[in-house]
Amino acid sequence: MKGIADAIRIHARVTGLVQGVGYRYFVFNTARKLGLSGWVRNCADGSVEVEAQGERAVLAQLISQLNTGPRWAQVSHVETQPIKLRHGANAQGFRVEPGW
């Protein structure tokens, strides 16, 4: 990450056929390769929720990949919104969190 001035954090909700198709691990691997911090988890309504933090341009790459997903996924919609940056241990690494 270039610096905190370049960093943003987003929350995304992805709908469609995104559970049971490796979507969370696709997001996990993509975010790690891009050097982002945050998490991904399944939601009870069948969607997948993502929070990611990093440089704006790198997050744009992640969002593009969220719209594609892995081979077996069928993404219907990706809704994103900016949220407050996290600092310290809460802003380190990317993980898969337990879902609902």
Buried (B, 14 or more C-beta within 10 A) or exposed (E): EEEEEEBBBBBBBBBBBBBEBBBBEBBBBBBEEBEBBBBBBBBEEEBBBBBBBBBEEBBEBBBEBBEEBBEEBEBEEBEBEEEEEBEEEEBEEBEEEEEE
